Amino acid sequence: MNYVVWDIETDSAQTDWATIIEIGGILLDENFKELERFQARCRLPQDRVPSATALCINKSNVDLLTKGNLSHYEMLTQVEQKFRQWSPATFLGYSSINFDDEVIRKEFFKSLRKPYLTNTDGNVRHDALNIVRAAFAIDDDVLKTELNPKGNKSMKLESLARLNGFESAGAHSALFDTELTVKVLDLIKKKQPTLWQEYFKTSSRVIVENLIKQEKIFTLNEYFYGTSRLYLCAPLHPNACMHPTYNWGQAVDLRVDVEAIQKLNYEDLKKEMKKSPKFLRTIRSNKAPIILDQSFGMKVEPYSKLDPNLLKKRAELVKTNEKFSQDICNILREAAEEKMETSSQEDIEPEESIYSGGMDYLKKDGLLFQKFHSEDWKGKFAMIDKFKDERLVTFAHSLIFNEAPEILPKEIHKKIKRRIASRILSTNKEKWWTISAFYSECDEIRENEDKMFSFKTVDEKLKFLDGINDYVMNLEQKYSDA
C-alpha cells in the first residue's frame, strides 16, 4: 500500500474551531519513494478570529491571510479531490492523530463533506510520532537527539531533523514539515528495516482489535513523562477485553501479581484499579498504538528480572479468567457513566458535535453532498432545504456567506452576520477565539521578550503583530453594525 505523509498549518490550536490555512502532502510508494506532492494555501474566511500565537508559529502574515488565490472552500475541495485520487493509502503525519486528523475531519464536516476520509474506503491512518517513540523505546540511539528543558530526549520534528543532518530552517510550513517527516521516517526505515512493517500493522482498528482478542501476551509501547517505554501485557479474556463505552482494548501489565489481584472482591478491585502505577493498560485501538512481539518487552526491566515462565503463567491467568475481565469492564462502565453524568451540560455548538451528534446524518444527508458541491452557489442555496440535519443547514449558510454572500436573501444574510457578530464580539471567555481574546493575546506577545517564535528581531515581530492586529480590527469594524 502507498503512503500519504501530510501536514497542516492552522489559525488555532483548538480542533473544534481551527481553520486549515495551509496543507502539504507527499504520496510515496510501498518502498517509501516519492511519487507526487501537493500543497495549497487559502485566504482566511471572514467569519472567524485567528489565534495570534498560531499565526506567529506558522508565520501567516496579513498578506497570506487575505491575498491567496484560493478561498478556504476552494482549498478544501482540492484537498478532498487529491486525497481521494491518492487513495487507498496509509495516511500519516507527525503527531497527526490527535491534531491534523481531528482538524481535517471537523473541517470536512463543516464544509459538507464525508469527514472520515483518512480511515475509510480502503484508507488507514498512522502517526509518525508513535513510530518515532517506538523506535526510541527499542533503540535509545536510533537517531541523534538533544535534550529538552526537562532533560528528556526531544522528540520534536524540527529538533530531530536538524540533529540528523536535515535543513530545518523552514519548519512550520506545511509542505516543509511534511518533507522533514518523510526524511525522519526514512532514517528509521533504514535503521530498523525488520520493524518497519511491525510499526504499521496497527494502522487499522480492526487489526488492533483482533490482536487484542487473539494474542496471549505482547509488548505495548507508551510514552509517559518524556520517556518512551515498553510494557509487557496480557489482554483480558476475548469476551471482555474492550472498554464497554469507548471500545478501547484492555490489558494487564505483567509486572503485577495477577493471582493476588484476581482474588480481590469487586469493591477492592475497584480500589486497586485507581492506584498508581496502574495495573491496567488502555490500548486506543483507533489511534494506531504500537504493539510488538512479546520478546521486546521480555528484554527490558522490570520484566527481564522476572522468570519468563511466571510471566507466561500470569498471562494465561488473565486471558482465561472471564469473570475477572467482566468485573473490570463493569467497573470501567460505571466510571464512564459517572463521568458523563458529571460532565458539563452546556449547549454543544454545531462545530463541536461531530462525535456527539451521531453518524445518522451521513446516511440521510451524505448522499446530497456530491450534488451540493457540483452546483453553482445559487444552486447550493436552493438545495439547503433538502438537508434534514439542522447543523448542515447552519454550515451551508456559513459557506455561502463566506463564498457568495451576494446571493443570500437580505434577512438570511443579516441573521448569519448577527450570529457571527455575537460570537466574535463577545467579551466573555468563549470556547472559540474572540476579538477581545485576540487583542489580549497580541499585547502579551508584544510585551513578552521571550515570545520570539522564529522572528529574527523584535522589529520584525512587532511589524508582523501590527499587520495581523489591523486584520482583526477590520473584522471588528465589519461586524460592529450587525
Secondary structure by P-SEA (a helix, b strand, c coil): cbbbbbcccccccccccccccbbbbbbbcccccccccccccccccccccccaaaaaaacccccccccccccaaaaaaaaaaaaaaacccccccccccccaaaaaaaaaaaacccccccccccbbbbbaaaaaaaaaaaccccbbbbbcccccccccaaaaaaaacccccccccaaaaaaaaaaaaaaaaaacccccccccccccaaaaaaaaacccbbbbbbbcccccccccccccccccccccccbbbbbbccccaaaaaaaccaaaaaaaaacccccbbbbccccbbbbbcccccccccccccccaaaaaaaaaaaaccaaaaaaaaaaaaaaaaaaaaacccccccccccccccccccccccccaaaaaaaccaaaaaaaccccccaaaaaaaaaaaaacccccccaaaaaaaaaaaaaaaacccccccccaaaaaaaaaaaaaccccccccccaaaaaaaaaaaaaaaaaaaaacccc
